[in-house]
Amino acid sequence: MHYAFPCAVAPANTSSNPLWSVFKLASGVVRRISIFFPPGCQGNVAARVYNSSTQVAPQNQDGYYALSGYTVDANVNILFNAANNVFYGKFITVDPSYTHILIVMFDVQESDDLTITDAIQNLGITIDKLIAFMQGYL
């Protein structure tokens, strides 16, 4: 399933007053997050995406995407359910003249579309996290 969310970043959305957008998705696995920067942005608008309080795109913490006339694709593998299905976009601008409309898109494999390979991978990730958690108590 594909989701698309337009985000209008106004001149007032500076680093001290960013635009926060909420993206609510169905449960499943996010395979790709894409952000379209229309021509004319000239790197004046920056974007990042979070799941809960974790920055997921770009993956370098404190990094932003800032492009013009280009769509950036971030290949991710984020398993989520109804308890953590809200993603957030943080957008800032340094352009005091124009509102820029970015399009944030999510490619989601819904939970009923999961293959046995996906289930095994997700089980492996869960086991690894459980082992790391238990090691913290030893």
C-alpha angles and dihedrals in degrees: 000000000000126000127192126190124184113215120195108207108198127202088255091061096094126151090275092050108030125180111247115198125190120220115191114193137181116257120276137079124317105222099175139013115199129186121194116209109193121222111277098044088104091190091299094120123062129194141187134173130221136191106206103321095329119102107228102171124070092020095212102091114242089018125126135197111236116170143139127228092355140103116223116209121203112193107212138161107214117164112203140162138193090291095060105020096121119101125185133212122209115200131181134176137199092193110105093188113052143040112232122205114211123186117220114198132189126198105205128185103208119230093250089055094057116124126218088255090057091048092051091048091049090048090051091051091049092049091049091051091047092051091049090049093050092047088058089065096048 
